[in-house]
Amino acid sequence: MAEALILAEASPGEMRTALLLAGRLTEAWVERPARPDGVGDLHRGRVVAISAAMSGAFVALAGNETGFLPESAASTPRQPIKQAVQEGQLLGLRVTRAAQAGKGPRLSALLSDAEAALIAAAPTGAPRLVARGPCAIQRLAARYPQAVIRLSGAALVARLRPVLGDRVQTQHGAVFDAVFDEAIEGEFAALAENAVALPGGGVLHIQTTRALTALDVDSGGAGDGLARFNEIALPEIARQIRLRNLSGAILLDVAGLSAKRRQVLLEPLRAALAPDRLTRLVGLTGLGLVEMVRDRIHPPLAEMLHTPLAEGLAALRQAARDAAARPAARLMLQAQPEVIAALRDLPGALDEYTALTGHSLELQSVPSGPAQLREVPRD
């Protein structure tokens, strides 16, 4: 297995986690601790409706959220949902898929003994959240037990060192101020774009709809070498699917080539996808599009990065860096109203900035334009 390195940067309101395999960014995660996606959470929920047509049941969870419990995850051995659960019944549950695309979380009642015991020990009564699931750092640490882990921020180290132990590295006995270098910062920023440079001068265009994700390869003038160009591009295409956590149906339109000639690309693509345990290559459609499917578990990265909150948190992260470089400076963030509102609505983000820098961040709404930081003049 390639050498694994897990890096995590904490900033006000957000945590970014990177998995590097053999020195290359392979997975990228953006999390807001005040609003976790819920995967792995343990709940006690109440069955509110059984749907034989959908082969499952709707379950009320804490926080006025409703999740869906599929028949296959309601009991074992498999039995009709109406025999597995009853309306009004309280169940111990684990979230197996985050709420996304307008649908509530997916649930499972098939628990480990430890999970069942934890839920049983919680107070009974109304639906309740019993325990939060693991963050990206913990999930990656479990999948890569030999990985080195580097965390920035004393609070993050204090929270995870009791869980991860000596796997958390320090810098000459001290906490890392930063663990992302300029290259990783650049790659994280690029993940917000819908176009990716490919080897050989081509471009991969990415468009996500509610039904599927479409990937289109522009050869950039590869000419007669289209077959070779496409084959060389496949590893980067597979990497981008995993990096961006694309999920559901994925259709890839390679550059040029007849449907018959595209057949030869299937095995190289299957090999490129092999390290990603979530993606399956289905084959070619009648139109010659490569069809793939990737398990939906966590929200795709685009849902985290293409929002007013993402713009606000990026500005907050930069403000914290500027404040560290100039401790006496007082900063103001000028941004559109929806960006300011999103920051104010995220619990703890502005308070974390104040605790980190010793100054509050002034916020000013402007009618248009990107978020900008300015220094507040001294009186």
C-alpha positions, 0 to 999 in steps of 0.5 A, a space after each residue: 500500500 502506498 505511504 499514507 499521510 493525513 493532514 487536517 487544518 482547523 479554522 473558524 467554523 470549518 475543518 479541512 482534511 486531506 489524504 495523501 497517498 505516495 505524496 499525492 492528494 487523493 481525498 479532500 474533505 470539508 466539514 463544518 463541526 457545528 453542522 456535521 453531515 451526520 454519517 455514523 451518528 447513533 439515534 433513537 428514532 420513532 417509526 412514523 410511517 411504513 411504506 410497503 411501496 418504497 420497501 421501508 419506513 420513515 423515522 422521526 429523529 431528533 431535531 425534527 428531522 425525518 430519515 428513511 429506514 430501508 427494509 434491507 436495513 431494518 432486520 435480519 434475516 430479511 423480512 417484509 418491512 411491516 413485519 420488521 417494525 411497527 408504527 410508533 416503535 422506538 428503534 436504535 439506528 445508525 445514519 448510513 447516508 447523509 441527507 442530500 439532494 432534498 432527501 433525508 438521511 438513510 438509516 440502518 437498524 443493524 447495529 454492532 453490540 457496542 452501538 446497541 449498548 450505547 443506545 440502550 444506555 441513553 435516556 428513553 422517551 422522545 427521539 434523541 441523538 445518542 452519539 455523533 459519528 466519526 469525523 473525516 480524520 477518524 474515518 481515514 485513520 481507521 482505513 489507513 492504520 499506518 498513516 501518519 497524522 498531522 493536525 494544525 490547531 491546539 484545540 483539534 490536537 487536544 480533541 483527537 490525541 486521546 482518540 488517535 494517540 501517538 499517531 498524531 505527530 508534533 513539530 519538535 514537541 509543539 503543535 503544527 501552526 499549519 500542515 497544508 503547503 501552498 500546493 495543497 491549498 491550491 488543489 483545495 481551491 481548484 476543487 471549487 472549479 468545474 474544469 480540470 486540466 488533464 495531462 496532454 493539454 486537455 480539460 475535464 468539464 464537470 456538471 452535476 444535476 439532480 439526476 447525474 454527474 456529467 463528465 466531458 473531456 475536451 482534447 485541446 487539439 490532440 488530433 490523431 492521438 485521441 485514443 492515447 490522449 484519453 487513456 492517459 487522462 483516465 487516472 486523473 479523471 478517476 482521481 477527480 471523481 474520488 477527490 470531489 466525492 462525486 456520487 450516484 450516476 456518473 456519465 463520462 464522454 471521452 474526446 472523439 472516438 467511435 463507440 467501438 473504439 471507446 471499448 478499449 478504454 474500459 479496462 484501463 478505466 476500471 484499473 484507474 477506479 480500482 483504489 476507490 472502493 465506492 465506484 463501479 464501472 457499469 459499461 458503455 451506453 448506446 451512445 458510447 458514454 461511459 457509465 459509472 455509479 458511485 455510492 452516495 454516503 457523504 454529500 459531494 464536495 460541490 455542495 460544501 463549496 458552492 455556497 455563500 457560507 463557503 465564501 464567508 468561511 474562506 474569508 474568515 480563514 484568511 482573516 485569521 491568517 492575516 491576524 496571526 501575521 499582524 496581531 495588532 490589526 483590526 479587520 473588517 469583512 465586506 461581503 454580500 448580505 447572504 454571505 454575512 448572514 450565512 456566517 452569523 447563522 453558523 454557530 460558533 464560527 465568529 466566536 472561534 475567530 475572536 478567541 483565536 485572534 483576540 479581536 472580533 471581526 467587523 462585518 459589513 454588507 455590500 450589494 455586490 462583489 466577492 468578499 474582501 478583507 480590509 483593515 479598520 483604521 485606528 482612531 
